[in-house]
Structures are given as C-alpha cells and as structure tokens.
Amino acid sequence: MSQSRYVEWFGIAVSPRVMRRSACYAIVVGSLLILINHGACILDEMYTPECFLQSILSVIVPYIVVTVSSVQATISSQG
C-alpha cells in the first residue's frame, strides 16, 4: 500500500461522517457489552480498575471495527 493510500485511508477514517457513525455504534454496542460482561460487578459495587480497563476496551473495539468497515466500504464504492 503506497503512502498516498494511507493518507486517503486516514482521511476517510477521521472524516466527521465516519467518526460520528463509529462513535454512535461504539456507545450503543459498548454499553451493551459493558452491561453483559460487567453488570454483576457494577451492581455488586465491586468495579475494579481491571473492570474499568476492560470496559474502555469494550467501547474502543466497536469504534475501530465500524471505522475500518466504513473506510473500506467508502473506498470500495469509489471504484
């Protein structure tokens, strides 16, 4: 992949449209994952720093997945 392709890819990834879509999905999916994976810890008030780190990752991972798929779909539709 040439440097210009990286610049194009990153430019699409940080576009407001892609970032907004990724953030919305990350909040919804991440919240569900946090409730599923850490609901008991939250309710029992045993929310440790480890649980906090895992919760952050539960939001970051969907953000990355949606961003990558949005960029790839945009590039594919451009030809």
C-alpha positions in Angstrom: 0.0 0.0 0.0 1.5 3.3 -1.1 1.8 6.3 1.2 -1.0 8.1 -0.7 -3.3 5.2 0.0 -2.5 5.5 3.7 -3.3 9.2 3.6 -6.6 8.6 1.8 -7.5 5.8 4.3 -6.7 8.0 7.3 -8.5 11.0 5.7 -11.7 8.9 5.4 -11.3 7.5 8.9 -11.2 10.9 10.5 -13.9 12.4 8.4 -16.8 13.7 10.6 -19.3 11.3 9.0 -17.3 8.2 9.7 -16.3 9.4 13.2 -19.9 10.2 14.1 -21.1 6.8 12.9 -18.3 5.0 14.7 -19.0 6.9 17.9 -22.7 6.1 17.8 -22.2 2.4 17.3 -19.4 2.3 19.9 -21.6 3.9 22.5 -24.5 1.5 21.9 -22.6 -1.7 21.4 -20.0 -0.8 24.0 -22.7 -0.1 26.6 -24.4 -3.4 25.9 -21.1 -5.2 26.2 -20.3 -3.5 29.5 -23.7 -4.5 30.9 -23.3 -8.1 29.7 -19.7 -8.5 30.8 -19.6 -6.3 33.9 -23.2 -5.9 35.0 -22.7 -8.1 38.1 -19.5 -6.1 39.1 -21.4 -2.8 38.7 -24.4 -4.0 40.7 -22.3 -5.5 43.5 -20.2 -2.3 43.7 -17.0 -4.4 43.0 -15.9 -2.4 40.0 -12.2 -2.7 39.9 -9.6 -0.9 37.8 -9.3 -4.1 35.7 -13.0 -4.0 35.0 -12.7 -0.3 34.1 -9.9 -1.0 31.6 -12.0 -3.9 30.1 -15.0 -1.5 29.9 -12.9 1.0 28.0 -11.9 -1.7 25.5 -15.5 -2.7 25.2 -16.1 0.7 23.7 -12.9 1.1 21.7 -13.2 -2.2 19.8 -16.6 -1.5 18.3 -15.3 2.0 17.3 -12.4 0.5 15.5 -14.5 -2.2 13.8 -17.0 0.3 12.5 -14.3 2.8 11.4 -12.4 0.1 9.4 -15.6 -1.2 7.8 -16.8 2.3 6.9 -13.5 3.2 5.3 -13.3 0.0 3.4 -16.9 0.4 2.1 -16.2 4.0 1.1 -13.0 3.1 -0.8 -14.8 0.2 -2.5 -17.7 2.4 -3.6 -15.3 4.9 -5.1 -14.1 2.3 -7.6 
